[in-house]
Amino acid sequence: VKTGRTQAPPQAARFRRRLLAATMLLLCALTAAAFLVVRRGIARGEAQALEREFAAVLDRLQAVRQMRRAALVERARALAGKARIHAAIEDGALDLLYPSALDELRDAVAPPRIADPAAAAGALRARFYRFLDRDGSVIPPPGGEAAAGALPPELEARLALPGVSQHVQTGYIAGARSGAGVSEVFATPILSTETGEPIAALVLGFEPPRLVSERSGLVAGIRVGDTLVIPGLDPAATAQLLALLPDDDARSGGAAAGARRFETGLDGASWLVFTQPLNPGSLYPPAHEVCLFPLAAMQARQRRAGLQIVGAGAGLLALGFLGSHRLAARFSRPVATLELESHEQRVQRRRAEAELEATSAELERAARFSADASHQLKTPVTVLRAGLEEILARGAVPTHEAEEIAALIHQTYRLSSVIEDLLLLSRVDAGHLRVAADEVDLALLIASSLDDLDASPDELGLEVTADVPPALRISGERRYVALILQNLLENARKYNLPGGRIRIAASEAAGRVHLTVGNTALRPIPPESQPHIFERFHRAAMGENIPGYGIGLNLARELARLHGGDLRLLRSDADWTEFEVSFRSYPATRPHP
Amino acid sequence: MIPRLHFLGAMVAAFCVSGSVAAAEPAVIEGRVTLPAGREAPVLNQRYEIVSKGGVVAPNPPVAVVFLAGDFPAAEAQPVARMLQKDLAFEPRILPVRVGTKVEFPNLDPTYHNVFSYSKPKRFDLGRYRADEEPVPYQIFDTPGLVTLRCDIHEHMRAVILVLETPHFVVTDTDGRFQLTGIAPGAYTLKAWISSASTLERAVELADGARLEVNLE
């Protein structure tokens, strides 16, 4: 029942479907897990890259700011040490302060002498300068502000300090109307040359640096109080951002409010906002640097990476599906074969079982029939023989008729014997025959069998030799062993040559007794018939004229087997045919098989 | 330095005395001014002698300028004094002069100096000049008061010129000792300028050829 590979049996198909589903499920789960892991990894990597870039840009800006501050402070210090400025302050000549400073600061203040924010852009030149007296109050510039740079009065007032400090104070001032933007001011103390005490301060106001990183798009601005100035950001967005910034304007909170960062949407784009104090610890109001770092590029990169992963995942999944399909097919093939085989085996077994059942029933029927038939036959034969013997006994029949009647009686005996054999066989077949394990003296039995053989009418003139040890005991039932012997000797006599030989030999070895019966044969048993000579009702094509029904050898073998032995043909060639029968020695050392 | 000042003061005094009071025997005032404790200046600042602290100018270590206030006839000739710039410092650190004195400022250093003053009694700026500048830059001090001298190039250089309306003045030594000689008899006020914020004074009567011991504290 060979089936093609395409038509898998239903169970194999089911197995294959399940295997495929399981593999796909596993694959999907793995792909999903991998997707998540990779995505998270990429997100983390992006975040780290952003962090690095952000930190690098910020560091660069900080470095620029600090270098600038250092340069400006150094410059302011140099100015604050000028003799004329000291002279003006210390020698009671405040009227000469600004004019002297103008000479000294000529190269420090934006040209022309009137500070022009546009011209000062990006330069290290001051927009304005003012002096503070010992108490930190602004010393107003005399004769107009042309010399010291224009500054609205309300902003000028904001330059004042609660007192002049030993250290440079950094401040950021912005007017309520922030049109002028924010000014970065450094209040540099003017120290007494002799005592080192601050005697005044020089405040230089600069335009704050425009810190913009072209590559990353970072823009930095300044927030002081309610004023936020970020270059390039429109007023609406600026106001929006200002509202988002933490409200740490209070002087007390200035120190506590450190660097902060958060993400926000502004102007339709995402930004990372970073804010940190610009002048912690200063006597001026706290100001904060506010950096805007655009996240758009990173988000775009992340989206692109996400798409790539999804694509790769889909490809992988497709590949995986294909692979799992193949795999399922590959794995289900042996299952299909197995199922096919098991199917065939099942069918065969069922058939065999049915056959066995039929056979057994038939056998039983046959055995019953044989038994019944034998019984039914035995009686009429006995009646027939008795009748014939009575006729003969009356003596009322002529002599030639009496001879015929005697022959008939002899035939009835043969008939009885055959019926006996059949009866016995039927009992063997039905499994009803039990063989006893008595002690049987084989030598004695052989001797008596030979006597019987001698007694039989023999016109062949056979020479019989026996080579049997005197005490040879076997385990079995005497009458059946005798029957076996009788059958073998009968055959040896029947198929012998005129003046032929019969040779009986017996030996014991390893708990078994082997008895061979050989004879010169009229004709050898043809090799093709040799396997069948023990079959019931088989008569080799040798002696149609020889009486028999093909029961003898069959019965002898059955009986030998019932005795735990066997009967087989040793040889059968041109001049010699020899059978061997084996028995168990007595006492039996092995249980009944 | 101090002996030289004494010498200079004596010279000026002698000049005045010989010019105005010929017959009378000149009197002498000697004494000691109690000076304030000197500032423990850092080593780096040891060379600075004129200190402005809290708007008060004082010499360090402390010395005083002792002078005699009174009515004196005008000087017959214009007195001349010199304020040197030597070894990146003014020499002397404190220079008392009579009103109308011409003070010359020779530069003895191999570098530029730029002497100027923003003080109210005398504002001037000599500009930059070197040792070979001819004529030697000078200023005439005709307003009494304290003039602080600075150098625009060397910010640490500091000196004061005390412009007085008297020909009798002298700078004490660091112990506060002084001697004024050649003084015409009469009633005066003896003053000791200690700093721009502190001047001690005491009235004195001088007889002919008197030798007066006065301590100011």
Chai-1 contact restraints between the chains, C-beta under 6 A:
chainA,res_idxA,chainB,res_idxB,connection_type,confidence,min_distance_angstrom,max_distance_angstrom,comment,restraint_id
A,G81,B,E155,contact,1.0,0.0,6.0,A-B,restraint_1
A,A83,B,R150,contact,1.0,0.0,6.0,A-B,restraint_2
A,A83,B,D152,contact,1.0,0.0,6.0,A-B,restraint_3
A,A83,B,E155,contact,1.0,0.0,6.0,A-B,restraint_4
A,A87,B,Y118,contact,1.0,0.0,6.0,A-B,restraint_5
A,A87,B,R150,contact,1.0,0.0,6.0,A-B,restraint_6
A,A88,B,Y118,contact,1.0,0.0,6.0,A-B,restraint_7
A,E90,B,S52,contact,1.0,0.0,6.0,A-B,restraint_8
A,D91,B,Y118,contact,1.0,0.0,6.0,A-B,restraint_9
A,D91,B,S119,contact,1.0,0.0,6.0,A-B,restraint_10
A,D91,B,T148,contact,1.0,0.0,6.0,A-B,restraint_11
A,A93,B,Y118,contact,1.0,0.0,6.0,A-B,restraint_12
A,L96,B,Y118,contact,1.0,0.0,6.0,A-B,restraint_13
A,T193,B,H156,contact,1.0,0.0,6.0,A-B,restraint_14
A,E194,B,N45,contact,1.0,0.0,6.0,A-B,restraint_15
A,E194,B,Y48,contact,1.0,0.0,6.0,A-B,restraint_16
A,E194,B,V51,contact,1.0,0.0,6.0,A-B,restraint_17
A,T195,B,K53,contact,1.0,0.0,6.0,A-B,restraint_18
